[in-house]
Amino acid sequence: MRHYDLVILGTGSGNMLLNDELAHLRVAIVEPDRFGGTCLNRGCIPSKMFVVTADAAEGVRAAARLGVNASVEHVDWKAIRDRVFHRIDPLHDSALNYRRENGVDVYTEAGRFIAPGVLQVGTERISADTFIVAVGSRPVVPDIPGLDTVPFHTSDTIMRIDDLPASMAVIGGGFIAAEFSHVFGAFGTDITIMQRGPRLLMAEDEQVSARFTELASHRHRVLVEAAVTSVERSADGIAVTVTCPGGDHVVRAATLLVCVGRRPNTDRLDAAAGGLELDEHGHIVTDSAYRTSVPGVWALGDVANHFQLKHMANAEARLVRHNVLHPKDVRTLANRVAPHAVFTNPQIASVGLTEQEARRRGIEYLVSTRDYAETAYGWALEDTTSFVKVLADPLDRTILGAHIIGPQAATLIQPLIQAMTLGLTVDQVARDVLYIHPALTEVVEQALLAL
């Protein structure tokens, strides 16, 4: 049995752990899939490359409101797809070879714990003083009658299909459904979204969720409060039976996309055999320093938390690297604010408390909502649907939450994230900072000034 100073399971954010500070250690990496994890290969990065292309197509169609009459003549799906993956796919081999050339043992078979501190990898067993578990998550496949008898896609596979489908049925109404509905809808696919809840993007602030549902309904067929009861093959592809308050519907489409959430990969790791405590959702339980229930074992990313955010996993990787090297001076994340964005159309970004969560928890708050249309740049965009919403504590004046729906939302929210992180008051961020006129950031300034 080979023994290492450090074994890293997973090469998403796990691969980012290794730097010169760890060069003195004997290290192994266990990765049965592709280097880069979900984000690089089938998540954040390729999907945003598709989103940028979809935004370009939608921008052409929307230009008429500005007096520019243009049209999209043709969408070359294969050229779009190949541009994305010809950039991404070579990175796996280069990353794997780089690690091996620099003295890291890379195991390309799946690893499973057979005892605390002992891993079975193919026909070999390895042990280590320290393990870092970063094996990520995968799409949930729901238990829907007939689903196992029909071809369907998840976010893992939909971006690599050979041909653009004429129609697509989307089960789910979260951020993955929103982004891919935007992408394929922009390319000409007829989209039907089936959402169990009363609105799309139910995790967002209810005002944002309601506005997005309204706007998405103008682009796609959207069925809310819709329970999928069965799936079967049809002459044109698939047929999905859906029960809604108004009765049953049969949705027919050429392609089926299932996006109802993700689950941690702890079952593939046999985490329980390794002595690792799991929560009710299958995530590895860690303390605030990302130590697990087993001494010498750390965990980070989707396998350990519910955020499913690459930027959160990256921050955790930096923290865990420090803690492994300095076990008597462990750190915790100084900032628990976890911002996120949904790269759909319109773009959405959020951080901190939603208004419904503040009400549910009995938290006192002030709220301000400002429309893009109330700014000069909003006029330039001819924007009538986008807004910024900010919640603040009425006593200490700090920002409790911020929610934006509209162009550049993921960028516009950044000064609000920084204000929350640094503990700045609404008054400081509103009055002590100059906002460029007539930039779109004025809508953030106006929302803060209203508070």
Secondary structure as GFF3:
##gff-version 3
##sequence-region A 1 451
A	DSSP	beta_strand	2	9	.	.	.	ID=ss1
A	DSSP	three_ten_helix	13	17	.	.	.	ID=ss2
A	DSSP	three_ten_helix	20	22	.	.	.	ID=ss3
A	DSSP	beta_strand	27	30	.	.	.	ID=ss4
A	DSSP	alpha_helix	37	42	.	.	.	ID=ss5
A	DSSP	alpha_helix	44	62	.	.	.	ID=ss6
A	DSSP	three_ten_helix	63	66	.	.	.	ID=ss7
A	DSSP	alpha_helix	77	88	.	.	.	ID=ss8
A	DSSP	alpha_helix	90	101	.	.	.	ID=ss9
A	DSSP	beta_strand	105	107	.	.	.	ID=ss10
A	DSSP	beta_strand	111	115	.	.	.	ID=ss11
A	DSSP	beta_strand	118	121	.	.	.	ID=ss12
A	DSSP	beta_strand	124	133	.	.	.	ID=ss13
A	DSSP	beta_strand	137	139	.	.	.	ID=ss14
A	DSSP	three_ten_helix	147	149	.	.	.	ID=ss15
A	DSSP	three_ten_helix	158	160	.	.	.	ID=ss16
A	DSSP	beta_strand	167	171	.	.	.	ID=ss17
A	DSSP	alpha_helix	175	186	.	.	.	ID=ss18
A	DSSP	beta_strand	190	194	.	.	.	ID=ss19
A	DSSP	alpha_helix	206	219	.	.	.	ID=ss20
A	DSSP	beta_strand	221	223	.	.	.	ID=ss21
A	DSSP	beta_strand	227	234	.	.	.	ID=ss22
A	DSSP	beta_strand	237	244	.	.	.	ID=ss23
A	DSSP	beta_strand	247	253	.	.	.	ID=ss24
A	DSSP	beta_strand	255	258	.	.	.	ID=ss25
A	DSSP	beta_strand	262	264	.	.	.	ID=ss26
A	DSSP	alpha_helix	266	269	.	.	.	ID=ss27
A	DSSP	three_ten_helix	271	274	.	.	.	ID=ss28
A	DSSP	beta_strand	297	299	.	.	.	ID=ss29
A	DSSP	three_ten_helix	301	303	.	.	.	ID=ss30
A	DSSP	alpha_helix	310	325	.	.	.	ID=ss31
A	DSSP	beta_strand	340	342	.	.	.	ID=ss32
A	DSSP	beta_strand	348	352	.	.	.	ID=ss33
A	DSSP	alpha_helix	355	360	.	.	.	ID=ss34
A	DSSP	beta_strand	366	371	.	.	.	ID=ss35
A	DSSP	three_ten_helix	372	374	.	.	.	ID=ss36
A	DSSP	alpha_helix	376	381	.	.	.	ID=ss37
A	DSSP	beta_strand	387	392	.	.	.	ID=ss38
A	DSSP	beta_strand	399	405	.	.	.	ID=ss39
A	DSSP	alpha_helix	409	412	.	.	.	ID=ss40
A	DSSP	alpha_helix	414	422	.	.	.	ID=ss41
A	DSSP	alpha_helix	426	431	.	.	.	ID=ss42
A	DSSP	alpha_helix	442	450	.	.	.	ID=ss43
###
